[in-house]
Amino acid sequence: MTEQEINRAIQYVTASTSYGKDMVAEILRIGLGELVTLATQSSRQFDRETLLEYVSQWTIRRTGQPEPLVREVLGCAGRWLDDLCEEVAQRRPESFGLSPNDDEDSASV
């Protein structure tokens, strides 16, 4: 995701909710950042619900914000999250130069 796309998501969510820009930016940067990390480092396939639940829990722990707030902010950024979830779900081990068994030593998500 480019910085421009992240900023567009932040602006959209800030305008759609009653939360401040700094809070929205923190939640989205952490949540979207974790999805990007998964897309580039994981060779496993995940369905949308699993990815969103993982990212929500990760973001809640990292930000210390209440679960309803984090879920609302991430929910408002659904378009961007869906694009990233789709990218993560479609990744294959071969696209990273790995064999299908290379990630057995990695931590499970």
Disulfide bonds with the S-S distance in Angstrom:
none
